[in-house]
């Protein structure tokens, strides 16, 4: 398995919602369906932006200011999904679309663009799909079992996005994070 390197700006969840996602990771790990997210030391999140290379110091004050202008964001994970024809066999929780989430991501990309960074197609306005990974590299023949196990999660689950972070991967290493709505 190749180690992909890069950077991502992620939204972290409140502890209760994060625990719901971790429960899914652990169920799949116990059944030996997927341990990838645990092994790469990831944390439950929604990726707002990702790039193969960037200069973290250029984004620190941008993200700090951005976080101070945005309050914690209500989130509801309402469905379990996968992308068609995805070679990584990714399973994820999809948040109920909200204008506040789409607006937050769009504003972040505008701010990043102003710093001279290019926004890839996956994060461009009208093409970004918010999701929270629960499993990567699920063997094709185990997809039905994974879906069946994850249906036990009793969706929808609700909570808040509480922090915004810049991470480097893989393995995941948080470079810095800021609490949403924290003006200090």
C-alpha positions as CSV (number, residue, x, y, z in Angstrom):
1,X,0.0,0.0,0.0
2,X,1.6,3.3,-1.1
3,X,1.8,6.1,1.4
4,X,0.1,9.2,-0.1
5,X,1.5,12.4,1.2
6,X,-0.3,15.7,1.3
7,X,-2.1,18.3,3.4
8,X,-5.7,18.7,4.3
9,X,-7.9,21.2,6.1
10,X,-10.3,19.3,8.2
11,X,-13.4,20.0,10.3
12,X,-13.3,18.1,13.6
13,X,-16.4,16.9,15.3
14,X,-17.6,17.4,18.9
15,X,-16.7,14.5,21.2
16,X,-20.1,12.8,21.2
17,X,-20.3,12.8,17.4
18,X,-16.7,11.8,17.0
19,X,-17.4,8.8,19.3
20,X,-20.2,7.7,17.1
21,X,-17.8,7.7,14.1
22,X,-15.1,5.9,16.1
23,X,-17.7,3.3,17.0
24,X,-18.1,2.5,13.3
25,X,-14.3,2.4,12.8
26,X,-14.0,-0.1,15.7
27,X,-16.8,-2.3,14.6
28,X,-15.2,-2.7,11.1
29,X,-11.7,-3.2,12.7
30,X,-13.0,-5.9,15.0
31,X,-14.5,-7.8,12.0
32,X,-11.2,-7.3,10.2
33,X,-12.9,-5.4,7.3
34,X,-11.0,-2.2,7.5
35,X,-8.4,-0.8,9.9
36,X,-6.9,1.8,7.5
37,X,-8.2,4.9,9.3
38,X,-7.0,3.7,12.7
39,X,-3.6,2.7,11.3
40,X,-3.0,6.1,9.6
41,X,-3.9,7.7,13.0
42,X,-6.7,9.7,11.4
43,X,-9.4,11.4,13.4
44,X,-13.1,11.6,12.4
45,X,-13.5,14.6,10.2
46,X,-14.9,16.3,7.1
47,X,-12.2,17.4,4.6
48,X,-12.7,20.9,3.4
49,X,-9.6,21.2,1.2
50,X,-6.6,19.1,0.3
51,X,-3.4,19.6,-1.7
52,X,-0.3,17.6,-2.3
53,X,1.9,20.4,-1.1
54,X,1.5,23.7,0.7
55,X,3.4,26.0,3.1
56,X,1.7,25.5,6.5
57,X,3.0,28.9,7.8
58,X,1.0,30.7,5.0
59,X,-2.3,29.2,6.3
60,X,-1.9,29.5,10.1
61,X,-3.1,33.1,10.4
62,X,-5.7,32.6,7.7
63,X,-7.2,29.6,9.5
64,X,-7.1,31.3,12.9
65,X,-9.0,34.3,11.5
66,X,-11.4,32.0,9.6
67,X,-12.2,30.0,12.7
68,X,-12.8,33.1,14.8
69,X,-15.5,34.3,12.3
70,X,-17.4,31.0,12.2
71,X,-19.4,29.4,15.0
72,X,-19.5,25.7,15.7
73,X,-21.5,24.2,12.8
74,X,-24.5,21.8,13.3
75,X,-24.0,18.6,11.5
76,X,-26.3,15.6,11.0
77,X,-24.9,12.4,9.4
78,X,-28.0,11.0,7.8
79,X,-26.8,8.3,5.4
80,X,-24.1,5.8,4.7
81,X,-22.7,5.8,1.2
82,X,-19.8,5.0,-1.1
83,X,-18.6,6.6,-4.3
84,X,-19.4,4.7,-7.5
85,X,-16.3,3.3,-9.2
86,X,-14.0,4.4,-6.3
87,X,-10.8,2.3,-6.4
88,X,-10.3,2.9,-2.7
89,X,-13.6,1.3,-1.8
90,X,-14.4,4.1,0.6
91,X,-17.4,3.9,2.9
92,X,-18.5,7.2,4.5
93,X,-21.2,9.0,6.5
94,X,-22.8,11.7,4.5
95,X,-24.0,14.8,6.3
96,X,-27.4,16.2,5.5
97,X,-26.6,19.0,3.1
98,X,-26.8,22.4,4.7
99,X,-26.2,25.9,3.3
100,X,-24.1,26.7,6.4
101,X,-21.7,23.8,5.6
102,X,-21.5,24.5,1.9
103,X,-21.0,28.2,2.6
104,X,-18.2,27.6,5.1
105,X,-16.3,25.4,2.6
106,X,-16.8,27.9,-0.2
107,X,-15.6,30.8,2.0
108,X,-12.6,28.8,3.0
109,X,-11.7,28.0,-0.6
110,X,-12.1,31.7,-1.5
111,X,-9.7,32.7,1.3
112,X,-7.2,30.0,0.2
113,X,-7.4,31.2,-3.4
114,X,-6.5,34.7,-2.2
115,X,-3.3,33.2,-0.7
116,X,-2.4,32.1,-4.2
117,X,-3.2,28.4,-3.7
118,X,-5.0,26.5,-6.4
119,X,-8.3,24.8,-5.5
120,X,-8.5,21.3,-7.1
121,X,-11.7,20.2,-8.9
122,X,-12.8,18.0,-6.0
123,X,-13.0,21.1,-3.7
124,X,-14.4,23.6,-6.3
125,X,-17.7,25.3,-5.8
126,X,-20.6,23.0,-7.0
127,X,-18.4,19.9,-7.0
128,X,-17.3,19.4,-3.4
129,X,-19.0,16.5,-1.7
130,X,-18.8,16.6,2.1
131,X,-18.3,13.3,3.8
132,X,-16.8,11.6,6.9
133,X,-14.9,8.4,6.1
134,X,-15.7,5.3,8.1
135,X,-13.6,2.8,6.0
136,X,-11.0,2.8,3.3
137,X,-9.9,-0.1,1.2
138,X,-12.8,-2.3,2.0
139,X,-12.4,-5.6,0.1
140,X,-15.2,-5.6,-2.6
141,X,-16.5,-9.0,-1.4
142,X,-17.0,-7.5,2.1
143,X,-18.8,-4.3,1.1
144,X,-22.3,-5.9,1.8
145,X,-21.1,-7.0,5.3
146,X,-19.7,-3.6,6.0
147,X,-22.9,-1.8,5.0
148,X,-24.9,-4.3,7.1
149,X,-22.8,-3.7,10.2
150,X,-22.8,0.1,9.8
151,X,-26.6,0.1,9.5
152,X,-26.6,-0.7,13.2
153,X,-25.4,2.9,13.8
154,X,-29.0,4.1,14.0
155,X,-28.7,7.1,11.7
156,X,-29.2,10.0,11.8
157,X,-26.6,11.1,14.3
158,X,-26.2,14.8,15.1
159,X,-23.7,17.1,16.6
160,X,-21.3,19.9,15.7
161,X,-18.2,20.6,13.8
162,X,-16.1,22.3,16.5
163,X,-12.6,22.8,15.2
164,X,-10.7,23.4,12.0
165,X,-7.3,21.9,11.5
166,X,-4.4,21.6,9.1
167,X,-3.0,18.1,8.9
168,X,-0.3,16.4,7.0
169,X,-0.7,12.8,5.9
170,X,0.1,9.9,5.9
171,X,0.2,9.0,8.8
172,X,-1.9,11.9,9.9
173,X,-0.1,14.6,11.9
174,X,-2.0,17.7,13.0
175,X,0.0,20.8,12.3
176,X,-2.4,23.2,14.1
177,X,-6.1,23.5,14.9
178,X,-8.4,26.3,16.0
179,X,-11.8,26.2,17.8
180,X,-14.6,27.6,15.7
181,X,-16.0,30.8,17.2
182,X,-13.1,31.3,19.5
183,X,-12.1,35.0,19.3
184,X,-9.1,34.8,21.6
